[in-house]
Amino acid sequence: MNLIVEIEQEEDGRWIAEVIGLAGVLTYGQTKKEAIAQAQALALRVLADRIEHGESEPELVNISFQAA
């Protein structure tokens, strides 16, 4: 599973990171690195929650992130 993180800087200097393909996975950070790290952590939480609640099959997965 490849997850794409889109990154953009707001006019006020904050960074936004959004994981494409996972609804609601959007975070803000004071730095680009912070926003990306928070988005990756949130994406993993969302995927774990889906598996835990039977919304996704509990398969062995390989997850990687790439910046867009």
CORBEL-V486437 format. One record per run of one state. SS is the DSSP state (H for helix, E for strand, C for the rest). FROM is the first residue (numbers start at 0). TO is the last residue. If there is no record, write none. Layout:
[[SS;FROM;TO] [SS;FROM;TO]]
This chain:
[[C;0;0] [E;1;8] [C;9;13] [E;14;19] [C;20;24] [E;25;28] [C;29;30] [H;31;51] [C;52;62] [E;63;66] [C;67;67]]
